[in-house]
Amino acid sequence: MTETRTARRLDAGRFALAAGVAGIAANLLLIVFFASGAAWRDEPGALSWTGPVNDVLVAVQFAALVPVAIALRTRARLAGLAGMTGVVVLQALLLAGVLEFGTQVWWVTGCFLFVFAWVLVVSRGLPRTVARCGTVVALAYPAGGLLVWGALALPSKSPAQYAVGGLGLALGAIGWLGLPVWSLMLARLGSRR
């Protein structure tokens, strides 16, 4: 029984490692995609490939989190699994051209919220460092989203809108960029047990 439990933890650790590596690669490509201006061009440029490859890696990242959610048995597991599965399906539909980005992004953002709720609940039962990282990641993403939404209600192009929206983007980025880091911390934890 103990050998089976240890094997499950090691397998979950390997999937957490895969999710972390895929997530970091996806994040780097997303940064390149936006920083290069490829996201804003109508015509494909030299770095336009980074967008679709990012989409593939995001699907890999969230698919790899599914076995982790199954191994980390919590009440929030179903919410996490629903969110992860939704992200994978929506990324596939985007890549297949079935959904336009403008439609897909809203649905996938909703799925992310389920995943971040799962991260918050799961983190409570983990060692302190991993729990703190998970808590920050899980709270930063939705808090950033709320601030960005709030900024949209402020006068257009006003200093207040830029300040609130900028803070929201920064918090959201902490959550988004931190998710693969949390996955890597889980992987390291799984390899120790």
Order of alpha helices (4+ residues) and beta strands (2+ residues): alpha-alpha-alpha-alpha-alpha-alpha
